[in-house]
């Protein structure tokens, strides 16, 4: 029994080996809420040398890398204010990370990167066989270009540049900048609108039956730190819960938390979004990571 215990400890130490908590970690992303959540988790996990900057152009990114010389990088160029910058921020950051020989770089992406016509839950292998011309969304095309750059930069034996798609993010306390047709921000916007004009009902542009996967922002941050600490076998790692929540449930949870009195009305005539969006996250969960947030409880938290 003692020998087995020692073997388990050695196995765990091997999985987490290779990262110095005093190493420089750079977090490059315009989204303020996501950036702060990741930095907070890194610091809570003992990382003492974390630098986080939004960076909106090539000059800022180049200056950041020349000044800080990071060993680890986390990047998401998604910029709701100007989606055209997504490609520039992602690819320029990846290029500088490769040029400086970083030990690991995580590229975060919404699961909008997956093609709309494919059946959920989405598996990572779908992206490796995807033809770019099948995508029409500029955001997805930008992220696919960055994914391909990760592939070009990776070593043959062990990937250093890893693409991490995640489902819709939400936070019980802070509105997220990253909307991208997010059902949570959509419902919150409709509730706020109803309150403002003192309307006794909230109109939701959905049939209520559509099912989405939601990921609390703190769980995303937890997964990011987990992937930094552990050796990763694949170039693409979905970060998700594997759980689905219907739009009817999402709207009702948020409505109860808002304190607004009235009626929820689901209008299917305006509904033009994919009716089911879920990721297959077996890869990361088989490594030992799992989300901890109770989605229903978090959505009911008063805003």
N, C-alpha and C positions, 0 to 999 in steps of 0.2 A: 504493500500500500504506500509506504514511504517513497519507494522508487518511482511509483506511478505519479505521485504528487510532484516529485522533482522533475520528472519528464514533462509534466504539464506546465510547470513554471518555465522551463527552458523553451518550450514551444511558444508560450506567450511572449517571452522576451525576444525570441527570434522574429515573431510577427511584428513587434513594435520597434525592432532594432533599426538603426540607420538614420534616425532623426535626432538632432541635438536641439533641445528646447531653447537654447541660446542662439540658434541659427536665425539669420535674418529671413523673415517671412513678409512678402509684399502682397497686399490685397488691393487690386486695381479694379474699381467698378464705380460707375456713376450713381447707382442706386444707394442712397444714403442709409436706408433702413437695413438692407441686406448686408452692406459693408460693416455697419456697426455691430450687427448680430454676430457676424463671423469673427470680428476682432474681439468682441467680448468673450466668445467661447474660447478662442485661442489663449487669451490672457488667463481665463479661468482654469485652463488646462495646463498652465505653467509656462507658456511661451513668453519670453521676456523681451523679444526683439522684433516687434510687429510694427510695420509701417503700412498705413492705409491712406490712399489718395484716390480721388475720382479720375483724374487724367482724361482730357477730352481731345487731345491731338497728339501727333507723332512726336513733336518737340518735348511736350510734357512727359511722355512715356520714356523717351530716350534719356532725358535728364534724370528722371527718377531712378532708372536702372544704373546709370553711370555714377550717381551719387550713393545709392544704397547697396548696390551689388548683392541682390538677394540670392539666397540658396533655394528658396521655395516661393512659388507664386500662385495666387488664386485670382482668376480674372473672369469678369462677366461684363462685356462691353455694352449690354443692353441699356439704352438711353431713351426713356419715354419722351423726353423733350425733343430729341432729334434721332430717329431710328437709323438715319443714314450713317451715324457715327458708330453703330454697333460693329460693323465689319472692320472699320479702321482701328478701333480700340482693341478688339480681339486679336486681329492679325499682327498689329504692331507690337503688342505685348508679348505674343507668342514668339515673334521674331527676336525681340530683345532677350527673352528668356533663353531661347536657343543659343543666341550669340554669346551669352555670358555663361552658358553651361550649367543652368540650374539643375538641381537634383530631382525636382518634381514640379510640375505645373498642372493645376486643375482648371479646366475651362468649364464654367457653369452655363447652362442653357435651359430655357423653358422647354417643356416637351412639345411645344409647337414645332420643334425641329423635325418631329416625325410626320410622315405624309398623312394627310387627312383621310385618304381612302383606305388605309390599312386597318385591319381589325385590332382592337385592344384586347388584352393588355399588350403594349408594345415591348418587343424584345430588342436588345442592343444590336443583334445581328441584322435587323432590318436596315439600319443605317449604313452598314458596310456594303450592302448590295443596292442601295438606292441610287437612282439616276437623278441628278440635280434638276433636269428638265421636267421631272414629275412634280416639282415644287413650284408654286407660284407666289408664295408669301415672301416678301423681301427679307423679313427677319429670319425665316428658316434658311433661305439661301445664304445669308451672311454667316449663320452659325454652321452650316454645312461646309462652307469654304474654310472656316476656322478649324473644323473637325479634320478636314483633309490635310490642312497644314500640320496639325498634331501628328497625323499618320506619317507624313513626310519626315518630321523631325525625330520620330521615335527610334530608339535602338531596336535591334532585332530580338534580343532576349527579354528585356524588361522595359515596358513603356514608361517614359518619364512625363509624357504629355497626355493627359487623360481628360476626355470629354465626359461631363456629368450632367445629363438631362434630369430635370426634376419636374414634378407636377405643379399645379397652381399653388402659389405660396399664400399664406395668410398669417396675420398677427392679431392677437386679441386686443392689443392696446394702440398700435401705431398703424395708420393707413400706409399701404405700400405704394411706392412709385410705380412698380412694375405691374401694369394692369394686363395688357395683352389678352383682352377678352376674359379676364379673370371673373368667375361667377361671384366670388365674395365681394370684390370691389364693385361689381355691377349692382348687386342687391343693396349694398350699403349706400351707393349713390342714389338709388331709387327711394330708399327710406329717407335719406336726408332731404331729397326733393319734396317728398310728401309732407315732411315736417315743416319745411320752409313755407309752403303754400297752404298749410293747415288742411291738407286733403285727408279724408277719412279712409282712404284705401291706398295700397301700394301696388303699382302695376309692374309685373315681372315679365320681361320678354323671353319667355321660355314656357314649354308645356309642363314643366315640373317633373317630368319623368326622366329627363336627361341625367346621366350619372357622371360625376367627376371625381378625380382623386385630388385631395388637398394635402398639403404638407406645411406644418407650422414652421415658421422661419427659424425657430430655435432648433428644430430637428434637422433642418438643412445645415445649419452651422455645425451641429454635432457630427453629421455625416462627413462634412468637409474635413474636420479635424481628424476623424477616424481614418479617412483615406490618406491624409498626410502621414499619419503614423505607421500605416501598414503597407506592406508590399502588395502591389496590385498587378494582377496577371493580364488584365484586359485593357484595351485602349478606350473603351466606352463602358461607363458604369452608371446605370440608372440609380437615382436616389429617390426612393418613394416608399409609401406605406403598403401599397397593394390593396388598399381599402377604397371602396367607392361610396360616395354620398350623393343622393339624388338632389336635384335642384329644389325640389319641394322641401326636403329636410334642411338644406342650406338656408333657404329663405326663412323658414319657420324658426330655426335656431337664432338667426341674426335678428329677426323681428322681435322675438321674445327678449333678447338682450337689449334691444334699442328702447324699450319702454313705450313705443308708439302704439296708440290704440287705433284699431280699425280692422281692415280686412286685406288679406293678400289675394291678388288676382293674377292668375297666370295667363298670359296672352300668347298662344301658340302661333298667331298670324305673323308676329315679328321674329319668330325663332328661326335663325339661320346659322346656328353654331353646331359643331359636331355633337351628336347626342351621347357619346361615350368617350371619355379620355382617361385612360389608365395606363400605368407603366408596370412592366414586369421587373421587379427589383430583387429577384432571387440571388443575383451575383453578390451584391453588397450584403444582403441579409445572411447569406451562407457564410460570409466572412466573420459574422458576429455582431454586426450593427443592426439596430432596430429603432424605430421612432418611439417616443415615450408620451407624446401629447395626445390627450383624449380630444378628438376633433369636435365632438358634440359639445362637450363642456367648454372648450375654448371659444367656440362660436357664440355660445350663450352669454359669455362674459360681457357685461354692459360696456358700451362704447363711450 
